[in-house]
């Protein structure tokens, strides 16, 4: 089999090529030297460099691979299109491929500067935990492959070998710098270059890495996280505080590795994505705070007028309307009056409580203004909590009416079985069985059925009112929760990076087979593809599935029909979506 | 570069191209008629009878329709969709073998008279490639064979999934991949 040599596309001069031979021959650069001994001595000097050890851990030990020459008659511009002539010159490792006797072909790759943040990557390391779980092979596939005796049983290369090759491509430029500058000068260059990465980010990281400051902040954040996790079931705002605290803790924990640039691509992007999300959240929150301050009086008036009318007045009017034979529908007068007066009484009680809160509206708006300094997500979570508090009376009425409706519906069903054909529901066998009723049982059941059947429309009408109100509130809650989840986990940095420089967010590689400009042959180049949107938004797909599953119209319709309580989606299932992947990273 | 057609009589659209260091199994988007007449049936066409109808319809509608923002936008969108469909026809699909590194699936789309406008490439490294098989599945009312590459930890990737050539073509590709990538000679009894 021909030997494949991965050659850097920006190298087209003669000299001694150096690089790695495992898992594949990968040339990192070309060293201009008079003899093989001189070239080896340069590499020996590199081995002693301070930055070499981490490179060897990632890529393996480099060595002199051979002498390369480009055709003398060739124009410099054409050298990139023609592979070099490599001759074996007896390397020190004794395991070098013999280029003299075995044919070889060249695949080109681009060497990226370490400071450019561009690199190659295969697809597997990029998938988050949720992405892996979503795309994982179903269990029956695993058993199928295991029992398929016709399978090839490809002896797998250890996954590390493919990663090693990728690391070699990504580190080739760094090794080249080490060789060129022979250690000391490169160290100065690297520190000066790393400080140019992000001035704001460096200041932030430097501040965070002040050890005492870091420990105190981490301690405080941990305490807040523990407390808010325990109280998360009480309030959306508390849970949002927990989410933000965890974000901060992760950012602080990752800051050290980010500073030393010893991070995986996913950690790098998740770190900066977290920083961007928090900063954008705070910026939008501050802008919203300004809006609140400028319109405080108007908002207070709108709240006073609007809330009282919508949450109390309108419902009371509707109850009165239902009690007055609505649209000619003759409901049971006594039962309807009982329902209407009971619920109107509850509304009146709530109205009195609401009146006690009215003078505190400016204080409430002030609290929201303060909360907006922590981000617009905090405002949204507070709005969600306020929505819960301001609709407590509707929720209570809904619980009462749905409980009555549910029990009456079951009673109607049970009596219908008796009335229809003398059947009854067998709880032990979970089915409807025939049963011999006594005459008095049949008579009583028939009377009860008639009674319930005539009262059922009245019960259903009042239940329908509060079910619709509850559904409207659920939709509002769902909208707020969805917006909150999107703002907490939006991959803003990943998208911006993909738009600005797609090579900095690689998803996979491919072999680009293109025609050389001045050659009849083909030039094969390793090409990096950016992360597909399906991977960037994989968490949103998961989030969408969970929201759609919980708020599916057919599910909601079924719950309304059978009188089962409709609840909002558990906050744990959407708030901690991406945090699990970061915790596992 | 050396190009051969392993099945010249039945499937001349299928070619095997040997490049230095890798090889390509290419299936072009045309075929011979099944009736044995030798007539070529092209999947990717330059002009059809429907193409002149679009400007005719446009010229008939032009004086009759009150062009506003909505109608203009709708017309532009429809024309853009039509152009898109014509310029994204599958020209050919390929399976490239890069021993011992991996295999790559390519799909070249465009207009037949020009170079491909869109090329999708999917490279599967050998460390993630578990097996390369011929599978069968339902497509509309038919049972069709197709090539599939099983990847470790994820479900898999389909090869030549747009053209879906017949079994004879798939068998050639399958045997070539097994020989080249997995070092498995299927012609011998042990294979």
Interface residues (C-beta under 8 A of the other chain):
Chain A: X1 X2 X4 X24 X105 X106 X107 X122 X124 X132 X135 X136 X137 X138 X141 X145 X151 X152 X153 X154 X156 X157 X158 X159 X161 X162 X508 X509 X510 X511 X512 X513 X520 X521 X522 X524 X527 X529
Chain B: X1 X19 X20 X21 X22 X24 X96 X98 X99 X100 X101 X104 X121 X122 X123 X125 X126 X127 X128 X129 X130 X131 X132 X133 X150 X152 X153 X154 X155 X178 X182 X184
